[in-house]
Amino acid sequence: MVPVKFYTEKKEKYTAFHSKVSSVVKRFAWYRFLAFLLIFIPLFIFGFNWPGILSGLFFLLLFLFLVKKNIHYEKQREKYAALKKLAENELLALQHEFGHFENGKEFLDTDHFFSYDLDLFGDGSLYQFLNRTVTQNGRQNLANWLRNPPFQKNEILDRQQSIQELAQMPEWRLNFLADGLLFNETKQLNDEVNSWSQKELELKGAGRIKWMVIIIPAITLLSIVPAALGITNLPLYFMVFLQWAIAGAFWKKTGFFYLFFGRKSALFEKYVQLLASIEGQEFKSGYLKKIKQKVTQPETASHLFNQLKKRMGELEYRQNLVVGILLNSLFLWDLRCVYRLWKWHNDNQSKLANWLDAIAETDALISLANNANNHPNFIFPDISEDDFTFHAENIGHPLLLPEKRIDNDVSINGWSKVMIVTGANMAGKSTFLRTVGVNFVLARTGSPVCADKLIFTPVEIYTNMRTTDSLLKDESYFFAELKRIKGVLDKLEQGEKIFVILDEMLKGTNSVDKLNGSRELIRKLLKLSAVSLIATHDLKLSELESQYPQQIFNKCFEIRIENNELVFDYKLSNGVTKTMNATFLMKKMGII
């Protein structure tokens, strides 16, 4: 189904469901209120005798049943609200409005090999364009895939197949994301849970505690019998005192376990739902099957997570003073919870990292699959491993509006090659470089790219387009640029294969030094077998093509002046630009 039609239908459907369930929730609020009143009315009518007590007990059970049903309908309402919001967000995204998605600004890194230059993170970034993640680990995974995409052909192909499969499952994706939105996990909570798989929990005397939490509550309950028969209260008093003495002895340990496990039951309910979604789906691609295997063998992770959620919830009962006193007086409750949590962690600690990884990988894959589904005109590239290849037909920048985007063909084949791109200001050089870089990164992640065809060789990519000076590091712009260039040359000298993209080399020095330095740098890149895409205003650099006709070739973006106006076509063509526009623009604006 066409994405716009699909999301429009889902928005209407979920809006209707949300309205219907909201009405049910309102009715149940009245039912609960009436049931609560009816608990006490029989006691006023019949008094504290069997008919009154039994009637009151019946209405108490009815009240608790209605509370449980109300919680169920509340969750349904929240789920439909989340689904409705997701559909609305995607309809906005299809209009090329994606500012409401998280932008990944925490992943900005000006020293990264290419992410800062290619606008992978921050407002209006590729990450914001792609990101639909609903877990902290999923957000981190997606960022890591963009910053460090794989090189291996089989890994990229596995990703492609899984993304293609998930792209055909829009309803399943929406439900997964809606479950993830029902609890907004904080980074602190996420860091605490991630640390569990590395942290061993100590509980001295665990073997004795196992029997204590069974035998002592049993004796306490038996001691109620003589008290109820009016024989003696002493055994009951003694057992209650004993339970509180034991609870006091373990008070510090209980506090540690509460800090470690407490207040996370809502987060784990979210994880249970996400794991159940993965476990309940039959996948075809090998990558997705491996993810599912992580959470289903030897036992389903959602079942074990649900156990943990319940046990954490039981420990959280201590927050209610009355309930906490009652439970710790009769059932040695806190110590019982501590033992059961310790036992769960001891049994499942080693599996936890795999389960969280499975959720994170699925979460990140859904973002890329959503991109594939929303842009059916994007294609999955072919991978070449023989020699360097970057051959693209009608390649465009995915963040530009389709009706405004100008696509181009570009082809670079073989190592020790340099494409020099010249053109006037605003003619499209920098956008073209970013178009190539962004699609190259997308291709390596396994994602579809904005092109009619792309064949590429997965190698490291290095860019130098937006170098910044640093007062903090006491670095000038020029020194910062040289440091970046030195970094890539060191890697090339160590034998690494790198695709280098440079926008106006050595901008921080005078024109003579700039030209001489740029010539020598290009020669060095050829010698080190790099593949380079270089944009420049310095037309003299294009003369290198005659010295290295098999290795250097010139491309350009031309402009025209018609009726005293600049005309840009943003089309890449062969040769060197013949038109510059700086003086024209300065005159046009009245500067000179």
PAMAR-205132 format. One line per 8 residues: for each residue x, y, z of C-alpha. Coordinates in Angstrom, 2 decimals. Layout:
X:Y:Z | ... $
This chain:
0.00:0.00:0.00 | 1.14:3.55:-0.74 | 2.60:4.92:2.55 | 0.34:8.01:2.64 | -2.78:5.88:2.22 | -1.59:3.34:4.80 | -0.84:5.92:7.51 | -4.01:7.89:6.79 $
-6.12:4.76:7.24 | -4.24:3.82:10.42 | -4.65:7.32:11.86 | -8.42:7.17:11.30 | -8.64:3.64:12.70 | -6.61:4.37:15.84 | -8.42:7.66:16.43 | -11.74:5.80:16.42 $
-10.39:3.04:18.71 | -8.92:5.60:21.10 | -12.23:7.46:21.32 | -14.13:4.22:21.93 | -11.78:2.98:24.68 | -11.75:6.45:26.29 | -15.54:6.18:26.66 | -15.15:2.74:28.26 $
-12.55:4.11:30.72 | -14.93:6.91:31.74 | -17.75:4.39:32.34 | -15.46:2.16:34.39 | -14.54:5.12:36.61 | -18.21:5.32:37.60 | -18.48:1.53:38.00 | -15.46:1.57:40.31 $
-16.90:4.42:42.37 | -20.25:2.63:42.82 | -18.55:-0.67:43.67 | -16.43:1.13:46.29 | -19.55:2.63:47.92 | -21.30:-0.75:47.90 | -18.51:-2.24:50.00 | -19.74:-0.24:53.03 $
-23.52:-0.04:52.43 | -24.24:-3.70:53.46 | -22.34:-3.11:56.72 | -24.63:-0.16:57.50 | -27.73:-2.16:56.59 | -26.91:-5.56:58.12 | -24.25:-4.55:60.61 | -21.01:-6.43:61.30 $
-22.53:-9.89:60.89 | -22.16:-12.61:58.26 | -24.64:-11.17:55.69 | -23.03:-7.72:55.96 | -19.45:-9.01:55.90 | -20.05:-11.41:52.99 | -21.87:-8.74:50.97 | -19.10:-6.25:51.65 $
-16.50:-8.86:50.67 | -18.35:-9.55:47.41 | -18.37:-5.85:46.48 | -14.72:-5.55:47.51 | -13.85:-8.33:45.06 | -16.01:-6.64:42.42 | -14.17:-3.35:43.06 | -10.76:-5.04:42.67 $
-11.95:-6.74:39.46 | -13.10:-3.39:38.07 | -9.76:-1.79:39.04 | -7.94:-4.54:37.13 | -10.20:-4.12:34.08 | -9.77:-0.34:34.25 | -5.97:-0.72:34.22 | -6.34:-2.97:31.15 $
-8.46:-0.38:29.31 | -6.13:2.45:30.37 | -3.24:0.59:28.77 | -5.32:0.04:25.64 | -6.11:3.75:25.50 | -2.43:4.64:25.90 | -1.50:2.16:23.17 | -4.06:3.57:20.71 $
-2.92:7.10:21.54 | 0.67:6.06:20.78 | -0.36:4.34:17.52 | -2.35:7.40:16.46 | 0.62:9.67:17.21 | 2.97:7.41:15.25 | 0.69:7.52:12.20 | 0.45:11.32:12.45 $
4.23:11.63:12.73 | 4.77:9.51:9.62 | 2.26:11.57:7.64 | 4.30:14.65:8.58 | 7.52:12.85:7.62 | 6.04:12.02:4.22 | 5.58:15.77:3.74 | 9.29:16.08:4.51 $
8.70:17.45:8.00 | 10.84:15.50:10.44 | 11.84:18.13:13.03 | 9.64:16.38:15.64 | 11.93:13.34:15.74 | 14.95:13.17:18.08 | 17.98:14.63:16.34 | 20.83:12.75:18.04 $
22.67:15.94:18.99 | 24.37:14.03:21.81 | 26.30:12.11:19.13 | 27.78:15.23:17.51 | 31.57:14.91:17.26 | 33.59:17.50:15.35 | 36.64:15.20:15.39 | 34.87:12.23:13.80 $
36.19:11.06:10.43 | 33.03:12.09:8.54 | 29.87:12.42:10.68 | 30.16:16.16:11.42 | 30.85:17.14:7.80 | 27.98:15.02:6.47 | 25.43:16.33:9.02 | 24.70:12.90:10.42 $
23.56:14.32:13.78 | 21.81:17.44:15.04 | 18.91:19.50:13.72 | 17.99:18.66:10.14 | 20.39:15.70:10.20 | 20.32:12.28:8.59 | 19.80:10.76:12.05 | 16.70:12.91:12.61 $
15.45:11.92:9.16 | 15.85:8.20:9.92 | 15.32:7.92:13.67 | 12.17:6.21:14.94 | 13.79:4.38:17.87 | 11.94:3.95:21.18 | 14.72:2.63:23.42 | 17.95:4.20:24.63 $
19.95:1.23:23.35 | 18.19:1.44:19.98 | 19.13:5.12:19.65 | 22.73:4.28:20.47 | 22.73:1.40:18.01 | 21.42:3.52:15.15 | 24.02:6.19:15.89 | 26.80:3.59:16.00 $
25.69:2.11:12.68 | 25.92:5.56:11.06 | 29.25:6.44:12.68 | 30.85:3.02:12.12 | 28.98:1.22:9.33 | 30.25:-2.27:8.42 | 32.72:-3.07:5.67 | 31.97:-6.77:5.13 $
29.75:-7.58:2.15 | 27.91:-10.41:3.92 | 27.12:-8.19:6.92 | 25.77:-5.42:4.69 | 23.69:-7.92:2.68 | 22.27:-9.40:5.90 | 21.19:-5.92:6.94 | 19.68:-5.23:3.53 $
17.60:-8.42:3.66 | 16.33:-7.75:7.17 | 15.46:-4.13:6.31 | 13.61:-5.27:3.19 | 11.64:-7.80:5.23 | 10.72:-5.35:7.99 | 9.78:-2.74:5.38 | 6.96:-5.07:4.33 $
5.63:-5.29:7.92 | 4.37:-1.74:8.65 | 1.66:-2.78:11.14 | 4.06:-4.95:13.15 | 6.56:-2.07:13.20 | 3.93:0.37:14.42 | 2.90:-1.95:17.26 | 6.53:-2.49:18.31 $
7.12:1.27:18.40 | 3.85:1.93:20.24 | 4.79:-0.59:22.95 | 8.13:1.16:23.25 | 6.52:4.57:23.68 | 4.40:3.47:26.65 | 7.33:4.15:28.96 | 9.93:6.82:28.31 $
13.13:5.35:29.73 | 15.77:7.76:30.91 | 19.47:7.39:30.16 | 20.13:6.85:33.86 | 17.65:3.95:34.07 | 19.06:2.48:30.88 | 22.66:2.72:32.12 | 21.68:0.99:35.37 $
20.00:-1.91:33.55 | 22.90:-2.23:31.06 | 25.31:-2.55:34.00 | 23.43:-5.55:35.40 | 25.03:-8.02:33.01 | 28.52:-7.06:34.28 | 27.73:-6.82:37.98 | 27.79:-9.84:40.29 $
25.33:-9.67:43.21 | 26.46:-11.07:46.55 | 24.01:-12.51:49.09 | 25.75:-14.17:52.01 | 23.95:-17.21:53.40 | 21.68:-17.50:50.37 | 21.12:-21.20:51.11 | 19.87:-20.44:54.66 $
17.77:-17.51:53.45 | 16.03:-19.77:50.92 | 14.59:-21.88:53.78 | 14.07:-18.99:56.20 | 11.65:-17.20:53.86 | 9.57:-20.39:53.65 | 9.68:-21.77:57.20 | 9.39:-18.56:59.28 $
6.28:-17.19:57.48 | 4.69:-20.67:57.72 | 5.23:-20.78:61.50 | 3.96:-17.19:61.78 | 0.73:-18.09:60.00 | 0.30:-21.14:62.25 | 0.74:-18.93:65.32 | -2.37:-17.01:64.26 $
-4.52:-20.06:65.09 | -4.12:-19.98:68.92 | -4.50:-16.17:68.81 | -7.72:-16.44:66.79 | -9.07:-19.14:69.16 | -8.34:-16.89:72.12 | -5.80:-19.27:73.66 | -2.68:-17.09:73.57 $
-1.16:-14.30:71.50 | 2.44:-14.88:72.62 | 3.54:-17.15:69.71 | 2.20:-14.61:67.21 | 3.91:-11.70:68.97 | 7.18:-13.64:69.10 | 7.10:-14.55:65.40 | 6.27:-10.99:64.34 $
9.12:-9.72:66.51 | 11.45:-12.37:65.00 | 10.50:-11.34:61.45 | 11.25:-7.69:62.14 | 14.53:-8.61:63.84 | 15.59:-10.55:60.74 | 14.41:-7.70:58.49 | 16.51:-5.30:60.57 $
19.59:-7.52:60.23 | 19.19:-7.40:56.42 | 18.08:-3.76:56.25 | 21.21:-2.50:54.52 | 21.21:-5.37:52.00 | 17.51:-4.79:51.29 | 18.20:-1.11:50.69 | 20.97:-2.00:48.23 $
18.69:-4.37:46.30 | 15.93:-1.76:46.25 | 18.30:0.82:44.75 | 19.58:-1.78:42.28 | 16.20:-3.17:41.15 | 13.58:-0.76:42.46 | 11.37:1.61:40.45 | 12.05:-0.19:37.17 $
8.98:-2.40:36.86 | 7.37:-0.04:34.30 | 10.55:-0.12:32.18 | 10.60:-3.90:32.32 | 6.96:-4.10:31.33 | 7.99:-2.23:28.19 | 10.85:-4.68:27.58 | 8.48:-7.63:28.07 $
6.17:-6.27:25.36 | 9.05:-5.62:22.93 | 10.52:-9.07:23.49 | 7.12:-10.70:23.05 | 6.77:-8.88:19.70 | 10.08:-10.34:18.51 | 9.29:-13.83:19.84 | 5.84:-13.93:18.27 $
6.94:-13.01:14.75 | 8.13:-15.50:12.13 | 11.09:-14.00:10.28 | 12.64:-15.14:6.99 | 15.95:-13.27:6.79 | 18.96:-14.80:8.52 | 19.81:-11.68:10.54 | 16.32:-11.41:12.02 $
16.27:-15.14:12.77 | 19.51:-14.74:14.74 | 17.99:-11.85:16.70 | 14.93:-13.97:17.50 | 17.14:-16.88:18.51 | 18.79:-14.65:21.13 | 15.45:-14.22:22.92 | 13.84:-17.63:22.47 $
16.55:-20.16:23.27 | 16.74:-21.99:25.59 | 13.79:-20.14:27.21 | 11.76:-17.16:26.03 | 13.21:-13.91:27.31 | 9.79:-12.26:27.68 | 8.75:-14.96:30.18 | 11.92:-14.49:32.23 $
11.69:-10.69:32.00 | 8.08:-10.93:33.14 | 9.25:-12.91:36.18 | 11.75:-10.16:36.98 | 9.14:-7.44:36.47 | 6.79:-9.14:38.94 | 9.55:-9.60:41.50 | 10.63:-5.98:41.19 $
7.01:-4.94:41.61 | 6.77:-7.06:44.76 | 9.80:-5.31:46.26 | 8.20:-1.96:45.45 | 5.24:-2.81:47.74 | 7.44:-1.58:50.60 | 6.79:1.97:49.37 | 3.27:1.67:50.84 $
3.79:1.97:54.60 | 0.69:0.00:55.68 | 1.18:-2.77:53.12 | 4.91:-2.93:53.89 | 4.35:-3.34:57.65 | 1.71:-6.05:57.14 | 3.77:-8.06:54.63 | 6.99:-7.84:56.64 $
5.14:-8.87:59.83 | 3.69:-12.04:58.30 | 5.77:-13.10:55.28 | 9.34:-11.83:55.84 | 8.52:-9.95:52.66 | 11.57:-7.78:51.96 | 14.03:-10.63:52.51 | 11.88:-12.95:50.41 $
11.98:-10.37:47.57 | 15.74:-9.90:47.95 | 16.35:-13.66:47.72 | 14.11:-14.09:44.67 | 15.73:-11.13:42.86 | 19.21:-12.42:43.71 | 18.24:-15.88:42.41 | 16.84:-14.43:39.16 $
19.94:-12.31:38.59 | 22.25:-15.20:39.40 | 20.43:-17.48:36.93 | 19.97:-14.98:34.08 | 22.73:-12.38:34.35 | 24.72:-13.82:31.44 | 21.67:-13.77:29.13 | 20.66:-10.19:29.87 $
23.09:-8.49:27.47 | 21.86:-10.66:24.57 | 18.22:-9.80:25.29 | 18.92:-6.07:25.45 | 21.00:-6.31:22.25 | 18.10:-8.04:20.48 | 15.72:-5.23:21.44 | 18.26:-2.56:20.40 $
19.06:-4.17:17.04 | 15.38:-4.60:16.20 | 14.65:-1.03:17.27 | 17.41:0.37:15.03 | 16.49:-1.88:12.09 | 12.90:-0.62:12.27 | 14.14:2.94:11.67 | 15.95:1.86:8.50 $
13.02:-0.30:7.41 | 10.67:2.62:7.95 | 12.89:4.70:5.66 | 12.73:1.98:3.00 | 8.93:1.75:3.29 | 8.39:5.52:3.20 | 10.63:5.96:0.14 | 9.83:3.13:-2.29 $
11.80:4.99:-4.98 | 15.03:4.53:-2.97 | 17.05:1.46:-4.00 | 19.28:-1.06:-2.28 | 22.79:-0.74:-3.77 | 24.94:-3.50:-5.21 | 28.27:-4.27:-3.58 | 31.56:-4.66:-5.47 $
34.62:-6.21:-3.84 | 37.03:-6.45:-6.79 | 38.35:-2.90:-7.17 | 37.11:0.45:-5.94 | 33.79:1.37:-7.53 | 31.36:4.16:-6.93 | 28.92:4.21:-9.82 | 25.65:6.06:-9.23 $
22.81:6.99:-11.55 | 20.49:9.85:-10.58 | 21.90:10.09:-7.08 | 20.41:12.77:-4.84 | 20.53:13.92:-1.25 | 17.81:12.09:0.73 | 17.09:15.12:2.93 | 16.16:17.37:0.01 $
12.54:17.63:-1.16 | 12.06:15.36:-4.19 | 10.51:18.18:-6.23 | 13.50:20.45:-5.50 | 16.25:17.83:-5.62 | 18.49:17.71:-8.68 | 19.96:14.25:-9.19 | 23.26:13.51:-10.90 $
25.25:10.64:-12.33 | 28.73:10.03:-10.96 | 31.25:7.27:-11.52 | 34.72:6.67:-10.06 | 36.44:3.37:-10.81 | 39.77:2.08:-9.55 | 42.26:3.17:-6.89 | 44.55:6.21:-7.14 $
41.83:8.30:-8.75 | 40.90:11.95:-8.11 | 37.75:13.70:-9.29 | 38.19:17.49:-9.14 | 34.90:19.41:-9.07 | 34.92:23.13:-9.89 | 32.07:25.60:-9.91 | 30.92:29.02:-8.82 $
29.59:29.87:-5.39 | 26.21:28.25:-4.69 | 26.49:26.15:-7.86 | 26.06:22.88:-5.91 | 29.57:21.59:-5.21 | 29.23:21.13:-1.43 | 25.74:19.62:-1.72 | 27.07:17.18:-4.30 $
29.94:16.12:-2.03 | 27.51:15.57:0.86 | 25.16:13.68:-1.45 | 27.92:11.24:-2.33 | 29.09:10.96:1.29 | 25.64:10.48:2.86 | 24.57:7.86:0.34 | 27.90:6.07:0.75 $
27.28:5.87:4.53 | 23.69:4.70:4.00 | 24.90:2.05:1.57 | 27.36:0.67:4.11 | 24.69:0.53:6.84 | 22.58:-1.70:4.59 | 19.96:0.99:4.08 | 18.40:1.95:0.75 $
19.92:5.01:-0.93 | 18.52:7.97:-2.85 | 19.45:6.90:-6.37 | 18.18:4.93:-9.36 | 21.27:2.73:-9.23 | 24.37:2.46:-7.05 | 27.31:0.08:-7.15 | 29.91:0.73:-4.46 $
32.90:-0.74:-2.68 | 32.56:-0.61:1.12 | 35.71:1.14:2.37 | 36.46:3.75:5.02 | 35.31:7.27:4.21 | 37.06:10.47:5.29 | 35.77:14.00:4.80 | 37.15:17.49:5.39 $
34.42:19.99:4.66 | 33.68:21.89:7.85 | 36.84:22.16:9.93 | 36.48:24.40:12.99 | 39.07:26.29:14.98 | 39.17:25.79:18.73 | 39.92:28.42:21.37 | 39.71:25.69:24.00 $
42.48:23.66:22.35 | 44.34:26.82:21.27 | 44.13:25.65:17.64 | 43.78:27.85:14.58 | 41.49:26.87:11.73 | 44.46:26.04:9.51 | 46.17:23.91:12.16 | 42.93:22.02:12.84 $
42.59:21.31:9.11 | 46.18:20.07:8.86 | 45.63:17.76:11.84 | 42.64:16.18:10.12 | 44.53:15.73:6.85 | 47.53:14.27:8.70 | 45.17:11.79:10.35 | 43.91:10.41:7.05 $
47.40:10.32:5.50 | 48.66:8.28:8.46 | 45.90:5.73:7.89 | 46.63:5.58:4.16 | 50.34:5.04:4.84 | 49.39:2.11:7.08 | 47.70:0.50:4.07 | 44.05:1.37:4.79 $
41.73:1.82:1.82 | 39.94:5.17:2.11 | 37.49:7.21:0.04 | 38.53:10.85:0.67 | 36.10:13.77:0.20 | 37.54:17.28:0.49 | 35.77:20.61:0.09 | 38.17:23.50:-0.69 $
41.49:22.29:0.68 | 43.74:24.45:2.89 | 41.22:27.26:3.25 | 43.12:28.76:6.15 | 46.21:29.97:4.27 | 47.14:32.41:1.45 | 46.33:31.66:-2.18 | 49.89:30.79:-3.28 $
50.48:28.40:-0.37 | 46.99:27.02:-0.85 | 47.60:26.16:-4.52 | 51.05:24.65:-3.97 | 49.95:22.74:-0.89 | 46.82:21.43:-2.61 | 48.83:20.18:-5.61 | 51.23:18.30:-3.35 $
48.40:16.85:-1.31 | 46.70:15.52:-4.44 | 49.96:13.93:-5.57 | 50.35:12.36:-2.12 | 46.79:10.96:-2.29 | 47.53:9.44:-5.71 | 50.76:7.90:-4.42 | 48.95:6.37:-1.42 $
46.27:4.82:-3.66 | 43.37:6.77:-2.17 | 40.21:7.59:-4.10 | 39.44:11.29:-3.77 | 36.55:13.61:-4.54 | 37.71:17.23:-4.28 | 35.70:20.43:-4.73 | 37.62:23.67:-5.31 $
37.35:27.23:-6.59 | 40.99:27.12:-7.63 | 40.82:26.45:-11.37 | 44.59:25.93:-11.59 | 44.19:22.61:-9.76 | 42.26:21.32:-12.78 | 45.49:21.54:-14.79 | 46.68:18.42:-12.96 $
44.43:16.38:-15.26 | 46.89:16.88:-18.13 | 49.77:15.60:-15.95 | 47.81:12.55:-14.69 | 45.27:11.86:-17.47 | 44.56:8.29:-16.30 | 44.10:9.25:-12.68 | 42.69:12.76:-12.42 $
39.54:13.96:-14.19 | 37.60:17.21:-14.03 | 33.90:17.75:-13.43 | 32.04:21.00:-12.87 | 28.81:22.75:-12.01 | 28.13:25.56:-14.45 | 25.93:28.64:-14.08 | 24.41:31.01:-16.61 $
23.61:34.71:-16.42 | 20.30:35.48:-18.13 | 18.55:38.85:-17.97 | 21.00:39.96:-15.30 | 20.06:36.98:-13.11 | 22.04:33.90:-12.13 | 20.63:30.59:-13.35 | 21.73:27.39:-11.59 $
20.95:23.98:-13.02 | 22.94:22.00:-10.38 | 23.89:19.40:-13.00 | 27.33:17.82:-12.95 | 29.09:18.02:-16.29 | 32.50:17.21:-17.74 | 35.35:19.70:-17.76 | 36.22:22.86:-15.84 $
33.82:25.68:-15.00 | 34.07:28.79:-17.13 | 31.92:31.07:-15.00 | 32.48:32.56:-11.55 | 29.92:34.68:-9.75 | 31.54:36.39:-6.74 | 32.02:39.78:-8.45 | 28.59:39.57:-10.09 $
26.90:38.90:-6.73 | 28.79:41.68:-4.97 | 27.70:44.16:-7.65 | 24.16:42.81:-7.57 | 23.97:43.38:-3.82 | 25.53:46.85:-4.02 | 28.66:45.85:-2.13 | 30.96:47.07:-4.91 $
